[in-house]
């Protein structure tokens, strides 16, 4: 993993992530990414979930359609999270990880621990 304390970041050395923190965040991001990919690979789609020609009651059809939309939304959110984690890992590899894209200051470790894909510090995110 690149040393984040090099180059343009030297002015913020007191806020730089330690090597142990960097490693811990990378392990966390990779683990979560792997879990999300497994979920995506094992997701079952019922092609008959809301088929018009299936004889079910009106309320059952509405319930089925609503459940299908909930499933699609969960899938979209999971795919977005996968993309964000991949981008975080790319930033780790390139040495840009942990810098706020809004103000250029370091993102607090506690924030990165909760959301390893965070691109904004707490102040900029508000």
N, C-alpha and C positions, 0 to 999 in steps of 0.2 A: 504494500500500500504506500502511496507517495507520502512524503513528509509535508504536512500542511503548513509547517512553520517557515517554509522557504519563500523567497521572492517577495511579492507585493504584500504578503501577510505578516512580515516581521514586526510591523508596528503594533500588532495585536497579540504579541507572543504570550501575554498573561492569560488570554482567553482561548488559545489554541487547544484543540483536542489533544489529549495525550495519546501515545501510541496504543496503550491498552484500551482507551475509549474508542479509538478508531477501529481497532480489531473487533471489539465487542459490538459496535454498531454494524460493521460489515457482516459479522456472523448472524446477527439478528435479521438484517435485511435479506441475506441469502436464505435463511431458514424460512422466513415469512413468504418470500417469493416461491420457494419450492413447494410450500404448503398450498399456496394459491393456485399454482400450476397443477398440482395433483387434483384439487377440487374442480378445476376447469376441465381436466381430462376425464374425470369420472362423472361429470354432470349428465344426468339423464334428461332427454327431451322427449315428451310424449306427443307424437305427431297427431294423435286423436284428441288432445286436450280440449280443444275448442272447435272441433270439426262441426260444420253446420248440419251434416247429414246424420249425426249421431242422435238417436232419440233419447233426450233427457229433458227434464222439466226446465222451464224458463229460469227459475232461480238457480238451479244447478248449473245451467249454461253460464249465467252471469258470474257465479262463484268460480267456475272453471276459468272463465276469461280473466277474472281479476287475479286469480292465482298465477296464471300464465304471465300476466304483466308484472307481478311481483317477482317471479323467477327471472324474467328478462332484465328487470332493473337490477337485481342482485348480480346477475352475470355481467352487465355493463359496468357496475361499480367494481367488481372483482377485476375485470380486464383493465380498468383505469388504474387501479392500485398496482397491478402487475407492471404496467407501463411506468408508473411513477417510481417503483422500486428499481426497475431496470435503469432508469435515468439516474437514480441516486448511486447505484453501483458504478455507472459510467463516470459520474462526477468523482467518486472515490478513486477510480483508476487514474483519472486525469489530474487529481490534486485540487479540484475546486470544491470538494465536499465540505459542507459546514459553513460556507459563506452565504450570507443573505443576499438574494438577488435584488432586493429593494434598496438597502442602504450600504451593503458591502461589509457590514460588521459580522462578527461570528455569531452563529446561532447557538443558543445555550444547549449544553449537553442534555439536560433534562428534556428539552423539547425534541431533540433528535432521538432520544431514547424512546419517547412515545410515538413519534412519527419520523422514522429514519429517512423518509423521502421529503421532509420539509425543505422548502427552498426559501422561506421567509422567516426572519426572527419573530419573536413574539410581538414586538412593537409594530413591525410592518404588516403582520398578519391581521392586526386589529383594524 
